[in-house]
Amino acid sequence: MSIFQGLNITASALTTQRLRMDVISSNMANVDTTRGKFVNGEWQPYTRKMVVTQASEQNRFSSMLNHSMKSSTNNSVGTGVKVTKIAEDTTPYKLVYNPEHPDANEDGFVQMPNVDPLKEMVDLMSATRSYEANVTVFNANKSMLMKALEIGK
């Protein structure tokens, strides 16, 4: 295990949480966007995006188990987290009655994005708390490395 592996693992988590916050910000910015993408000659509302994460490849259970069984010293640790994709939410769009809206259909309903501001705020709070926790871990790890350097004085 490298002396910097803890920093690398925490850095991957910080990067992932930052991307989650960026995607949530994009969702919140487009909460009223009725013309998000052009599909089959018609405008579709903005579709909510979600970040999908998983443990890094070497961090899978089977590889960790095999490594632990082969190793005489059980010092295997994870390698962090990675983003696999940014997926679109498949929940249906909201229909809002507004006959004056330029995108209203013949019945006066407008398709609005499937973004729920309350859900986005909860996700944002979760990502922020996770980011803060990882900053604390990063600083604690850095402090331990600095103390290890002071041993030689």
N, C-alpha and C positions, 0 to 999 in steps of 0.2 A: 504494500500500500504506500502510495506516495504521500509525502508530507503535505502536499497541496490538494489532495483528493477531496478533503472536506470542503475546501474553498470552491473547487470545481463543481461539486454536487450542489452546493448552495447557489452558485452562480447560475446553474441551469434552472433552478427553481425560480430565481429572481427574474430571469429572462421570460420564463413561461408566464409568471403572474403579471409581468408588465404587458405582455401580449394580450392576456385576458382583459386587462384594464383598457387597452386600446380598442379591442373589439367591442367591449361594453360601451365605451364612449361613442363609437361609430353607431351602435344600435340606438343610443339615446339621441344622437344628433339627427337620426333619420326617422324618428317616431311618427312624424307627420308626412313623410315622403310618399306620395301616391304614384310617382313615376320613377321607380327604382331601376327597372331594366325593361328592355324592349324585347318581347317574346311573341313570335308568330304574328307580327303586325300590330300588336297591342301592347300598351304599357302595363306592366305589373307593379304593384306596390313593393317597396323595400321589404326584403325578407330578413328576419332576424338571423344573426350569425352566432355560432357557438364554437368555442375552442375545445378540441378533443385532444387530450393528453394521455400519455402512457409512460411507463418506466422505460429507460433507455434499453437498447437491445441486450447488453451484457447483464442487465438487471432482472431478466426473466427468471422465474422460479426454477425452471428446469436447468438453466445454465448455472445458476447459483448452487443448486443441489449437486450437480455434477462436479463443479469446481470444489465444493466443500468435501465431497467424498474422495476426490483425488488428492487433496492437499492434506499434509500431516498437521499443519497448523491451520486452524480455522480462522483466517483473517480476511475472509471475503466480505466486501461491503458493496453497496450499490454504486451506481454510476450516475444517478440523477434522473431527471425527467426530460421528456421531449414532447413537442407538439406534433401530432400526426397529421392533423388537418383542421381546417376551419369549415365546419359544416353549417348548412342552412337548416333552420328550424322548419319542420313540416306542418306545424299547426296552421289551421286555415286563417285567412285574412279576416279582419273585422269588417263588418258592413255597417256603415253609418249613414243615416238618412240626412242628406244635404243636397236638395235639388239644384241649388245655385252653384255648386262646385263644378268646375269645368270637366272633371273626370267622372261625374255622376252618370249612371246608366239610365235607361229610359224610365225606370221606376223611381229614380231620384236617390239611389243608394250609391255610396262611394266605398270602394275597397280600400281599407286602411292597413298599414303594416301590422304584422303579428307581433309587434314589440309591446311588452307590458312594462311600463316604467317602474312599477313596484318590484317586479322580478329582477329587472336590470339593477336597481339600487341594492337589492339583497346580494346579487352576484358581485357587484362592485365592492360592497363592504367585505364580503368573503375574500375576494382577491386582494384587497388592501390589507386586511389582517394577516393573510398568508405572506404577503410581501414584507410586512413589518416584522413578522416572526423570523423570516429568512434573513433579513438585515441584522437582526439580533444574533442569530446563529453565526452569520459571517463575521460580525465584530467580535464575538466571543472566540471564534476560531483564530482570528487574526491576533487577538490579545494573547492567546496561548502560545502562538508561534513567536510573538515578541518576547514573552517570558522565557521561552526556550532559548532564544538568542542571548538573553542576559545571563544564562547559566555560565557561559564561558568568561565572564568578566572577572 
